[in-house]
């Protein structure tokens, strides 16, 4: 679900320093509840696998990833990108217990995708349950007027197609992934 930008900004995450000067465009909380004993790494491994599959799917969201990759190749937006990364060319910046930061830079944008653990306010019998959910923040610095126009043009696709499809896929696939890990 889409969250207010402030929900990301109030967290005491490391991302605030490297993302200084970037605009925080999107904040989404994944629609799952994770037990306190499950580390963020488990979700991140799941997310990496899911995104690789997600970008190859025969769906509207998968088609948008394919279209972006094709246009990037034609117009040279992505330089010498390694297409073996299945349409998700983010490079790791850091990973710690509570958060991960990934980076992408091409001719249109320099951006960070941040995933952090957010404590849920669930109360069970008057006590905090300890459950958490992963939250994604997307920090962007468009490159020039074209980058600004590009980001404005893709905003409806991100908000109405890609992110909602990603959230549905996480909600659908997470229980099975977690069961396999046990």
N, C-alpha and C positions, 0 to 999 in steps of 0.2 A: 504494500500500500504506500502511496505517496505521502511523505511527511513534510511538515514545515521545515524550512532551511534551519531555523533556530534549534531544532532537535539535534542537528549535527554540530552546530557551532558551540553548544554548551558543553559538549563532551571534552574531556581533558586528553585528547588524542595527540599523538606526535604529528599527524598530518597538517596541523594548522601552520607549522613552520614552513615546510616545503611548498605548501599551497598558497603562501602569502603572495598576493598579486594575481591570483587566479579567481575567477568567479565560481562560486558554488551554485551550479545550475539545478541539480537534481538531488533529492534525498528520498530514498525508498527503503522501507523496512520489509524484509522478506517475511511472508505470512506463515512462519513456523515458530514453534516454541521448542527451545532446546534445553535439555536438562543441564544443571550446573556442572556435572562431571564430564560433559562432552566438550573438548577443546575446540577453539575456533578453527584450528588446522583441519579438523574433520569436515567442517562445513566448507572450508576453502578447497579442499581436495575434491569434494562433491561438486562444488560450483565450477571448478576447472573442467571436470568431465562433462557436466551438464552443458556448459557453454560450447564446448567443442561439438557436442551432439546437436545442440540448439541451432547453431549457425548452419548446419547441414540439412536441417529438416525441410521437408516439402510443406512449408507453411508460409503465411504472409510475412511473418517476422524473419524466417529463414531466407525468403526471397529478397527481403530488404538488405540483409547482410550480403547476399550474393551480388545484388545490384551495386551496393557500395564498393565491394571488392572489384567488380568489373569496371566501374567508373574510375576508381582509383588507379587501376592498371592502364586504362586508356589515356587518362589525363596526367599520369605521372604523380599523383598526389602522395603516394606511399613510398616513393624511392625504391630501394632494394629490399622491400619487406619480404620476410620469409613466409610464403603462403602456406607452409606446412602447419602453421599455427591455427588453422581452421577458422580464419576470419576473426580471430580475437588476438590481435598483435600487441597486446599489452606486455610490457617488460616489468619484472618485479623491481621495486625500489627497496622495500623492507617488509619484514613480517616479524611481529612480536606476538606475545600471548593474546593481546586484546584487539589487535588490528593488523591489516595488511594494506600496503599501498602499491599500486601498479601504475605504470606510466606509458603513454603513447605520444609520439610526436610525428607529424607528417606535414604536408604543405598547407593543410587547412587549419590545424589546431595543435596545441600542446595541451595535454589533459592528464589528469590523475583519476583513477578509480580507487576509491577507498572503501574497505569493508571493515566494520568494527562491531564489537559485541555491545549490545544495549541491554541493560537489565530491564526485565519486564516488571510492571507494578502489580503482578498477581499476588493476591493475599490468600493464603490458605489457613483457615483457623486462626487468623490474626497474625500469622508469621509470613515473612517474605519467602516465596517458594524457591528463589535462586535461579529461576528460569531466565533465559535470555533469548534474544533474536538477533540475527545479523542485520546490519543496516549498511546501505550503500550510499556513498556520496560521490558525485561526479563534479570535479573541479576543472574548469576550462579556461584557457587563454587562446581565443581565436587569433589566427594569423592574418592580419590586414582586413580590408573591407570584404574580400572574398570569403575569408574564414568566418566573419560575422554573418554574412549572408547565408553561408552554408549552415551554420548552427541554427539560425532562425528558420531556415527551410526544413531542417530535419526535426525540429522540436515537436511538431504534432505526431510524427511517426514514432519518436521515442516515447512520448507520453501516452499515446493511445494504442500503440501496437506492440512495440518492442518490449518495454518494461512490463506492461501487464501480462504479455505472453510469457516472459521470463518468470514473473512471480507465480503464475499458474503452474508452470513447469516445475518450479521448486516445490510448491505445495504438493503437487502430484507425485514427484519422484523421491523426495526426501525420506519418507517413511521406509520405502523399499531399500534405499541406499543404507540407511541406518541399520536396518535389520540384517543386511549382508555383513556389516562391520562387527556384529555381535558374535 
